[in-house]
Amino acid sequence: MKRENDLIELKAQKIGDLSSDELTDITKIMLDADSAPTERVCEFLRQVQNPYLFRVEEIPVKVVFSENAPTIQESLAKLIRLSN
């Protein structure tokens, strides 16, 4: 499992710091659905290498969280209200 200091360093990486080939393609990650949730998280982190910077097929993705942003639940509820 990655340590907090490791995650801070990974979070600081910029999308331009690595070539697309150096980023893990998360469509290739395989997880055992029968494993406990904590084991799946650990296995995902092991396989993805950097949970903040990866790719989906050929598209690089940088994950950033805002401390002041609405929660995912609030955002989904708003999306559902707008689509009705």
CORKATA-V818859 format. One record per residue. N is the residue number from 1. PHI is phi in whole degrees, -180 to 180 (NA if undefined). PSI is psi in degrees with one decimal (* if undefined). D_CENTER is the distance of its C-alpha to the mean C-alpha in whole Angstrom. Layout:
n=(N N)
phi=(PHI PHI)
psi=(PSI PSI)
d_center=(D_CENTER D_CENTER)
//
This chain:
n=(1 2 3 4 5 6 7 8 9 10 11 12 13 14 15 16 17 18 19 20 21 22 23 24 25 26 27 28 29 30 31 32 33 34 35 36 37 38 39 40 41 42 43 44 45 46 47 48 49 50 51 52 53 54 55 56 57 58 59 60 61 62 63 64 65 66 67 68 69 70 71 72 73 74 75 76 77 78 79 80 81 82 83 84)
phi=(NA -74 -89 -57 -63 -63 -65 -63 -65 -64 -62 -77 -62 -100 -61 -82 -72 -126 -78 -57 -66 -83 -88 -75 -84 -71 -71 -96 -75 -116 -125 -83 -64 -85 -74 -65 -53 -66 -67 -65 -63 -61 -67 -61 -62 -64 -76 -75 71 -133 -70 -97 -144 -154 -135 -115 57 -101 -99 -68 -131 -117 -94 -133 -112 -101 -68 -100 -75 -64 -70 -62 -64 -64 -65 -67 -61 -65 -61 -65 -62 -69 -83 -89)
psi=(141.9 143.9 163.2 -42.1 -38.5 -44.0 -36.6 -43.1 -42.9 -40.2 -32.0 -16.3 143.5 151.0 -29.2 -7.1 -22.8 149.1 161.6 -36.1 -23.9 -13.6 142.4 130.8 109.1 -12.5 -14.4 -5.3 130.9 129.2 146.5 111.6 -19.8 -9.5 157.6 150.7 -42.0 -35.6 -38.6 -39.9 -46.6 -42.5 -39.3 -47.2 -37.9 -44.0 -38.7 -25.6 -49.0 106.3 -9.2 -17.3 111.6 -170.9 156.1 103.7 -110.9 1.9 115.3 142.0 131.0 119.7 125.8 134.6 136.8 134.0 -25.2 1.6 156.4 156.3 164.7 -35.6 -44.3 -41.6 -43.0 -40.5 -41.5 -43.0 -42.8 -42.3 -41.4 -30.1 -11.0 *)
d_center=(15 14 16 15 17 15 12 14 15 11 10 14 13 14 13 17 17 16 18 16 17 15 12 11 11 9 12 14 12 15 15 18 18 21 19 19 16 15 16 13 11 13 13 9 9 12 11 8 10 8 4 5 7 7 10 11 14 16 13 11 8 8 6 9 11 14 17 19 17 18 16 14 17 20 18 18 22 23 21 23 26 26 26 29)
//
